[in-house]
């Protein structure tokens, strides 16, 4: 029963996945590839397709990377789910972090399997320098990893029941 208590955070994975897939569907159906819509200074919505990994790493590799990154995302998702199920009751911040990473990984996995690329559209820039475009799944992954790092430094770490005086 203890393993099910941390799986309660899977709603966060589902939320990240739902927002990611809905936003990608909206962008792909309403915009042309490479179309850019200014939203505010330093931020555009720009429809792009990424066949590689982060920052378009291996995007020109010839196609094998689609299956490699899909397999990697699937393995990571299974490991994260098992890790999440094995957390102790007091490891709430880590549960939230893992749930965010899991939702993001599955969001990008769906794109890779369905299209052979990941839909990116969040475009942050300064003058003529653009950060590589990203999406909601990427944001969930980065937030989750950041929370994992914070937790590793003791931030937000709850006390185990045996540690309470």
Backbone as CSV, one residue per row, in Angstrom:
resi,resn,N_x,N_y,N_z,CA_x,CA_y,CA_z,C_x,C_y,C_z
1,UNK,0.821,-1.201,0.000,0.000,0.000,0.000,0.860,1.259,0.000
2,UNK,2.043,1.179,0.642,2.937,2.338,0.709,3.302,2.827,-0.687
3,UNK,3.521,1.901,-1.646,3.929,2.314,-2.988,2.833,3.105,-3.693
4,UNK,1.579,2.828,-3.379,0.481,3.543,-4.022,0.356,4.971,-3.524
5,UNK,0.842,5.257,-2.316,0.685,6.603,-1.767,1.441,7.650,-2.580
6,UNK,2.597,7.310,-3.124,3.340,8.279,-3.925,2.850,8.326,-5.366
7,UNK,2.146,7.279,-5.795,1.581,7.309,-7.144,0.431,8.307,-7.233
8,UNK,0.000,8.830,-6.077,-1.056,9.853,-6.095,-0.589,11.095,-6.855
9,UNK,0.717,11.279,-7.013,1.244,12.439,-7.731,1.205,12.250,-9.243
10,UNK,0.764,11.096,-9.719,0.682,10.880,-11.166,-0.302,11.838,-11.837
11,UNK,-1.219,12.424,-11.068,-2.106,13.425,-11.658,-1.291,14.585,-12.235
12,UNK,-0.146,14.867,-11.622,0.719,15.933,-12.115,1.337,15.537,-13.458
13,UNK,1.698,14.282,-13.603,2.193,13.769,-14.884,1.107,13.898,-15.949
14,UNK,-0.105,13.526,-15.589,-1.231,13.591,-16.526,-1.517,15.040,-16.905
15,UNK,-1.441,15.948,-15.940,-1.652,17.372,-16.220,-0.589,17.899,-17.187
16,UNK,0.690,17.619,-16.899,1.779,18.071,-17.785,1.600,17.478,-19.177
17,UNK,1.269,16.201,-19.244,1.067,15.527,-20.531,-0.111,16.133,-21.285
18,UNK,-1.212,16.355,-20.589,-2.394,16.932,-21.238,-2.153,18.330,-21.769
19,UNK,-1.539,19.190,-20.947,-1.232,20.554,-21.400,-0.261,20.534,-22.576
20,UNK,0.724,19.647,-22.493,1.715,19.531,-23.564,1.051,19.115,-24.873
21,UNK,0.306,18.039,-24.847,-0.295,17.528,-26.081,-1.350,18.485,-26.642
22,UNK,-2.145,19.101,-25.776,-3.158,20.058,-26.238,-2.501,21.272,-26.894
23,UNK,-1.430,21.781,-26.279,-0.758,22.963,-26.846,-0.084,22.618,-28.171
24,UNK,0.512,21.451,-28.265,1.148,21.036,-29.519,0.112,20.841,-30.625
25,UNK,-1.023,20.247,-30.273,-2.100,20.072,-31.249,-2.583,21.419,-31.763
26,UNK,-2.776,22.353,-30.855,-3.253,23.693,-31.232,-2.247,24.394,-32.149
27,UNK,-0.967,24.333,-31.785,0.074,24.971,-32.602,0.142,24.327,-33.980
28,UNK,0.178,23.008,-34.033,0.311,22.305,-35.317,-0.907,22.507,-36.213
29,UNK,-2.087,22.672,-35.622,-3.284,22.846,-36.437,-3.547,24.307,-36.816
30,UNK,-3.010,25.250,-36.071,-3.303,26.666,-36.313,-2.161,27.429,-36.975
31,UNK,-0.961,26.844,-37.009,0.202,27.566,-37.531,0.878,26.769,-38.641
32,UNK,1.569,27.488,-39.507,2.400,26.857,-40.523,3.785,26.620,-39.918
33,UNK,4.461,25.594,-40.420,5.810,25.313,-39.946,6.683,26.557,-40.096
34,UNK,7.415,26.910,-39.064,8.304,28.074,-38.952,7.565,29.405,-38.832
35,UNK,6.245,29.377,-38.800,5.496,30.607,-38.574,5.773,31.077,-37.150
36,UNK,5.890,32.391,-36.993,6.204,32.966,-35.695,5.183,34.047,-35.355
37,UNK,4.647,33.970,-34.151,3.684,34.949,-33.678,4.279,35.649,-32.455
38,UNK,4.553,36.967,-32.565,5.060,37.696,-31.395,4.010,37.716,-30.284
39,UNK,4.421,37.411,-29.070,3.515,37.400,-27.928,3.828,38.576,-27.019
40,UNK,5.107,38.773,-26.742,5.570,39.878,-25.914,7.044,40.067,-26.226
41,UNK,7.640,41.147,-25.761,9.077,41.310,-26.006,9.842,40.094,-25.492
42,UNK,10.735,39.606,-26.306,11.611,38.483,-25.982,10.920,37.117,-26.016
43,UNK,9.661,37.061,-26.496,8.960,35.781,-26.531,8.006,35.694,-27.717
44,UNK,8.171,34.639,-28.526,7.295,34.356,-29.655,6.763,32.939,-29.542
45,UNK,5.661,32.685,-30.226,5.252,31.323,-30.513,5.769,31.031,-31.916
46,UNK,6.629,30.054,-32.064,7.227,29.714,-33.351,7.143,28.204,-33.523
47,UNK,6.394,27.764,-34.540,6.188,26.343,-34.780,7.428,25.731,-35.420
48,UNK,8.034,24.787,-34.693,9.236,24.105,-35.180,9.108,22.612,-34.924
49,UNK,9.908,21.837,-35.642,9.954,20.386,-35.468,11.383,19.981,-35.143
50,UNK,11.550,19.241,-34.052,12.875,18.826,-33.606,12.995,17.306,-33.741
51,UNK,13.840,16.862,-34.656,14.048,15.424,-34.839,15.155,14.898,-33.928
52,UNK,15.834,15.801,-33.232,16.925,15.391,-32.344,16.492,15.419,-30.898
53,UNK,17.466,15.624,-30.039,17.208,15.709,-28.597,17.272,17.182,-28.202
54,UNK,17.605,17.443,-26.950,17.699,18.816,-26.462,18.621,19.642,-27.354
55,UNK,18.209,20.853,-27.645,18.958,21.789,-28.480,19.217,21.214,-29.869
56,UNK,18.314,20.351,-30.354,18.396,19.713,-31.673,19.620,18.810,-31.828
57,UNK,20.161,18.335,-30.717,21.295,17.413,-30.754,20.928,16.192,-31.591
58,UNK,21.764,15.841,-32.549,21.603,14.707,-33.465,20.412,14.852,-34.410
59,UNK,19.933,16.056,-34.628,18.765,16.234,-35.493,19.051,15.876,-36.950
60,UNK,20.295,15.881,-37.357,20.667,15.550,-38.739,21.285,14.161,-38.838
61,UNK,20.958,13.255,-37.924,21.631,11.954,-37.849,21.099,10.914,-38.827
62,UNK,20.035,11.188,-39.559,19.589,10.260,-40.579,18.384,9.410,-40.219
63,UNK,17.777,9.601,-39.076,16.544,8.904,-38.749,16.630,7.901,-37.609
64,UNK,17.779,7.300,-37.399,17.911,6.313,-36.322,17.647,6.927,-34.960
65,UNK,17.908,8.225,-34.828,17.761,8.884,-33.537,16.311,8.897,-33.064
66,UNK,15.347,8.844,-33.991,13.929,8.798,-33.595,13.685,7.614,-32.676
67,UNK,14.132,6.456,-33.076,13.892,5.232,-32.312,14.785,5.169,-31.079
68,UNK,15.981,5.690,-31.187,16.878,5.719,-30.034,16.286,6.579,-28.916
69,UNK,15.868,7.803,-29.256,15.311,8.698,-28.248,13.954,8.210,-27.749
70,UNK,13.165,7.553,-28.618,11.892,6.980,-28.182,12.141,5.857,-27.174
71,UNK,13.097,4.976,-27.476,13.423,3.883,-26.551,13.961,4.436,-25.239
72,UNK,14.818,5.442,-25.330,15.377,6.063,-24.132,14.266,6.670,-23.267
73,UNK,13.329,7.378,-23.893,12.214,7.985,-23.150,11.333,6.916,-22.519
74,UNK,11.134,5.821,-23.215,10.317,4.736,-22.663,10.998,4.102,-21.451
75,UNK,12.288,3.839,-21.557,13.050,3.264,-20.444,13.045,4.217,-19.247
76,UNK,13.307,5.496,-19.504,13.311,6.494,-18.431,11.931,6.569,-17.764
77,UNK,10.875,6.497,-18.558,9.519,6.559,-17.998,9.233,5.367,-17.084
78,UNK,9.664,4.184,-17.484,9.469,2.995,-16.649,10.266,3.129,-15.348
79,UNK,11.539,3.547,-15.470,12.387,3.719,-14.282,11.789,4.763,-13.344
80,UNK,11.318,5.876,-13.891,10.733,6.942,-13.063,9.475,6.453,-12.334
81,UNK,8.652,5.668,-13.024,7.431,5.155,-12.408,7.764,4.209,-11.253
82,UNK,8.736,3.336,-11.457,9.157,2.420,-10.390,9.749,3.213,-9.223
83,UNK,10.600,4.185,-9.542,11.213,5.036,-8.513,10.119,5.743,-7.708
84,UNK,9.150,6.308,-8.428,8.049,7.022,-7.789,7.274,6.095,-6.854
85,UNK,7.012,4.885,-7.291,6.259,3.928,-6.482,7.023,3.519,-5.225
86,UNK,8.344,3.571,-5.276,9.165,3.130,-4.144,9.541,4.251,-3.170
87,UNK,9.117,5.461,-3.444,9.444,6.565,-2.538,8.790,6.369,-1.186
88,UNK,9.416,6.942,-0.198,8.854,6.921,1.151,7.821,8.051,1.280
89,UNK,6.950,7.915,2.242,5.847,8.856,2.433,6.313,10.304,2.547
90,UNK,7.454,10.550,3.175,7.916,11.915,3.421,8.648,12.531,2.216
91,UNK,8.827,11.812,1.140,9.583,12.317,-0.016,8.659,12.994,-1.042
92,UNK,7.916,13.952,-0.579,6.911,14.616,-1.404,7.518,15.437,-2.541
93,UNK,8.537,16.237,-2.263,9.133,17.068,-3.317,9.723,16.196,-4.421
94,UNK,10.364,15.108,-4.055,10.916,14.197,-5.049,9.797,13.552,-5.864
95,UNK,8.681,13.229,-5.229,7.531,12.662,-5.943,6.992,13.655,-6.975
96,UNK,6.908,14.919,-6.581,6.445,15.962,-7.510,7.429,16.093,-8.673
97,UNK,8.720,16.115,-8.369,9.754,16.246,-9.400,9.693,15.085,-10.388
98,UNK,9.638,13.876,-9.877,9.592,12.699,-10.750,8.329,12.692,-11.605
99,UNK,7.215,13.126,-11.038,5.955,13.181,-11.784,6.032,14.174,-12.936
100,UNK,6.668,15.315,-12.703,6.839,16.303,-13.779,7.740,15.772,-14.892
101,UNK,8.847,15.165,-14.519,9.761,14.607,-15.521,9.054,13.501,-16.309
102,UNK,8.309,12.667,-15.615,7.589,11.575,-16.267,6.569,12.109,-17.279
103,UNK,5.781,13.088,-16.873,4.804,13.671,-17.793,5.456,14.285,-19.020
104,UNK,6.563,14.994,-18.811,7.281,15.593,-19.936,7.901,14.555,-20.858
105,UNK,8.489,13.530,-20.272,9.117,12.475,-21.084,8.072,11.771,-21.944
106,UNK,6.922,11.487,-21.370,5.864,10.814,-22.137,5.306,11.734,-23.219
107,UNK,5.188,13.030,-22.909,4.714,13.985,-23.923,5.603,14.008,-25.145
108,UNK,6.903,14.051,-24.949,7.818,14.056,-26.087,7.903,12.680,-26.743
109,UNK,7.732,11.623,-25.969,7.714,10.262,-26.522,6.543,10.102,-27.497
110,UNK,5.383,10.592,-27.113,4.209,10.512,-27.996,4.512,11.181,-29.330
111,UNK,5.117,12.359,-29.295,5.466,13.064,-30.539,6.411,12.232,-31.399
112,UNK,7.460,11.707,-30.784,8.447,10.924,-31.538,7.807,9.715,-32.215
113,UNK,6.954,9.018,-31.475,6.310,7.833,-32.036,5.290,8.198,-33.106
114,UNK,4.520,9.251,-32.875,3.460,9.629,-33.807,3.977,10.338,-35.055
115,UNK,4.975,11.203,-34.897,5.401,12.053,-36.013,6.852,11.860,-36.447
116,UNK,7.673,11.324,-35.576,9.100,11.207,-35.890,9.884,12.443,-35.476
117,UNK,9.221,13.382,-34.828,9.858,14.610,-34.346,9.043,15.125,-33.170
118,UNK,9.628,16.065,-32.446,8.938,16.709,-31.325,8.528,18.103,-31.767
119,UNK,7.292,18.462,-31.480,6.791,19.798,-31.809,7.263,20.763,-30.723
120,UNK,7.979,21.797,-31.155,8.441,22.863,-30.263,7.820,24.175,-30.725
121,UNK,7.578,25.075,-29.797,6.933,26.333,-30.193,7.213,27.508,-29.263
122,UNK,7.797,27.289,-28.118,8.099,28.392,-27.202,9.464,28.953,-27.574
123,UNK,9.492,30.179,-28.009,10.692,30.797,-28.578,11.074,32.029,-27.759
124,UNK,12.129,31.897,-26.985,12.639,32.994,-26.160,13.872,33.561,-26.855
125,UNK,13.953,34.880,-26.918,15.069,35.490,-27.649,15.468,36.830,-27.034
126,UNK,16.643,37.266,-27.435,17.114,38.608,-27.111,17.802,39.134,-28.351
127,UNK,17.327,40.263,-28.870,17.787,40.841,-30.120,17.670,39.779,-31.214
128,UNK,18.778,39.337,-31.799,18.677,38.319,-32.853,19.150,36.944,-32.386
129,UNK,19.333,36.780,-31.078,19.780,35.497,-30.519,18.580,34.769,-29.895
130,UNK,18.330,33.573,-30.401,17.193,32.781,-29.936,17.676,31.570,-29.153
131,UNK,17.052,31.347,-28.001,17.252,30.109,-27.266,16.582,29.024,-28.115
132,UNK,17.083,27.804,-28.117,16.387,26.768,-28.897,14.921,26.653,-28.459
133,UNK,14.035,26.547,-29.440,12.605,26.452,-29.144,12.335,25.211,-28.282
134,UNK,11.316,25.301,-27.440,10.973,24.192,-26.554,9.463,24.115,-26.412
135,UNK,8.963,23.250,-25.548,7.532,23.037,-25.397,7.182,22.829,-23.924
136,UNK,5.928,22.530,-23.650,5.472,22.337,-22.268,6.149,21.106,-21.649
137,UNK,6.315,20.035,-22.435,6.973,18.824,-21.925,8.399,19.144,-21.481
138,UNK,9.116,19.883,-22.306,10.486,20.273,-21.945,10.488,21.102,-20.660
139,UNK,9.509,21.994,-20.544,9.411,22.836,-19.343,9.154,21.986,-18.105
140,UNK,8.281,20.990,-18.221,7.997,20.099,-17.090,9.248,19.315,-16.700
141,UNK,10.001,18.857,-17.696,11.231,18.116,-17.426,12.243,19.001,-16.702
142,UNK,12.446,20.209,-17.198,13.417,21.120,-16.587,12.986,21.485,-15.159
143,UNK,11.705,21.766,-14.965,11.206,22.076,-13.618,11.394,20.868,-12.695
144,UNK,11.066,19.679,-13.186,11.235,18.469,-12.389,12.683,18.214,-12.006
145,UNK,13.596,18.367,-12.959,15.019,18.178,-12.667,15.500,19.232,-11.670
146,UNK,15.039,20.463,-11.825,15.394,21.516,-10.870,14.918,21.180,-9.464
147,UNK,13.710,20.655,-9.353,13.193,20.250,-8.041,13.972,19.062,-7.482
148,UNK,14.409,18.157,-8.356,15.233,17.022,-7.901,16.564,17.531,-7.344
149,UNK,17.151,18.501,-8.022,18.403,19.085,-7.525,18.189,19.775,-6.184
150,UNK,17.109,20.546,-6.084,16.816,21.229,-4.820,16.638,20.199,-3.705
151,UNK,15.912,19.139,-3.989,15.678,18.093,-2.998,16.984,17.409,-2.597
152,UNK,17.890,17.254,-3.558,19.174,16.609,-3.250,20.018,17.465,-2.302
153,UNK,19.747,18.769,-2.261,20.441,19.669,-1.343,19.662,19.855,-0.038
154,UNK,18.601,19.077,0.127,17.844,19.102,1.372,16.663,20.043,1.386
155,UNK,16.438,20.766,0.307,15.308,21.701,0.254,14.019,20.907,0.085
156,UNK,13.047,21.186,0.932,11.746,20.542,0.823,11.718,19.087,1.256
157,UNK,12.800,18.614,1.797,12.845,17.216,2.215,12.142,17.079,3.554
158,UNK,11.094,16.291,3.577,10.363,16.043,4.814,11.127,15.075,5.700
159,UNK,10.733,15.019,6.936,11.377,14.101,7.882,10.699,12.740,7.810
160,UNK,11.520,11.712,7.851,10.992,10.355,7.914,10.308,10.174,9.264
161,UNK,9.270,9.342,9.323,8.567,9.146,10.598,9.505,8.761,11.749
162,UNK,10.574,7.997,11.504,11.486,7.603,12.580,12.382,8.769,13.009
163,UNK,12.475,9.831,12.139,13.328,10.976,12.471,12.623,12.012,13.346
164,UNK,11.314,11.900,13.474,10.543,12.886,14.237,10.733,12.602,15.730
165,UNK,11.040,13.642,16.442,11.321,13.484,17.879,10.079,13.577,18.711
